């Protein structure tokens, strides 16, 4: 069985790549946020300086209590990314993601390469390039 989420760190760009799939319960959400916290710590950047690419194309539509738990976890200011690209493929999943994440630093995409290009756009002069 494949994991419900995976994290890949790109230290050169200060990028956290996340792939999520399947149907979550509240324990899965808690495990996700703990793993995300650990990934951010391992990246080694100052607080809120990372960027995130989150591919949720293989996630199922979630129950409302799970969406609410994701909303609460995503609202933690200490874990907030400078920019977030979320890759979705269906309008229903996109609508659910939009309800969970409403932030001006977040954009939605249907293509991973386009999402990553947006994230890395203009990063050459940032603190990440140092």
Secondary structure, 3 states (H helix, E strand, C coil): CCCCEEEEEECCCCEEEEEEEECCCHHHHHHHHHHHHHHHHHHCCCCCCCEEEEEEEEECCCCHHHHHHHHHHHCCHHHCCCEEEEECCCHHHHHHHHHHCCCCCEEEECCHHHHHHHHHCCHHHCHHHC
